[in-house]
């Protein structure tokens, strides 16, 4: 799988809290963001299926 670099603008307090959360739980920020994106896509697809 090819990886792509992204640039985002995020509230500094939110990012600091998220980064701290990731550190405390032994995960990389990028890995957690990718996981959240996958979950969001999966849940969105499921919701579309349920509505049909």
C-alpha positions as CSV (number, residue, x, y, z in Angstrom):
1,X,0.0,0.0,0.0
2,X,1.3,3.4,-0.9
3,X,1.3,6.1,1.8
4,X,0.6,9.8,1.1
5,X,1.6,12.8,3.1
6,X,-1.2,15.2,4.1
7,X,-1.3,18.7,5.6
8,X,-4.1,19.8,7.9
9,X,-5.0,22.7,10.0
10,X,-6.2,21.6,13.4
11,X,-6.8,23.5,16.7
12,X,-3.6,23.4,18.7
13,X,-5.3,22.4,21.9
14,X,-7.3,19.5,20.2
15,X,-4.1,18.3,18.5
16,X,-2.1,18.4,21.8
17,X,-4.8,16.4,23.6
18,X,-5.0,13.9,20.8
19,X,-1.2,13.6,20.5
20,X,-1.1,13.0,24.3
21,X,-3.9,10.4,24.1
22,X,-2.0,8.5,21.4
23,X,1.3,8.7,23.3
24,X,-0.4,7.3,26.5
25,X,-1.9,4.5,24.5
26,X,1.2,3.6,22.6
27,X,0.2,4.6,19.1
28,X,1.3,7.0,16.5
29,X,-0.9,9.9,15.6
30,X,-0.9,9.0,11.9
31,X,-1.8,5.4,12.6
32,X,-4.7,6.5,14.8
33,X,-6.0,9.0,12.3
34,X,-5.9,6.4,9.5
35,X,-7.8,4.0,11.7
36,X,-10.4,6.7,12.5
37,X,-10.8,7.4,8.8
38,X,-11.2,3.7,8.0
39,X,-13.9,3.4,10.7
40,X,-15.7,6.4,9.4
41,X,-15.8,5.1,5.9
42,X,-16.9,1.7,7.0
43,X,-19.7,3.1,9.2
44,X,-20.8,5.5,6.5
45,X,-21.1,2.6,4.0
46,X,-23.0,0.6,6.6
47,X,-25.4,3.5,7.2
48,X,-26.0,3.9,3.5
49,X,-26.8,0.1,3.2
50,X,-29.2,0.2,6.2
51,X,-31.1,3.2,4.7
52,X,-31.8,1.3,1.5
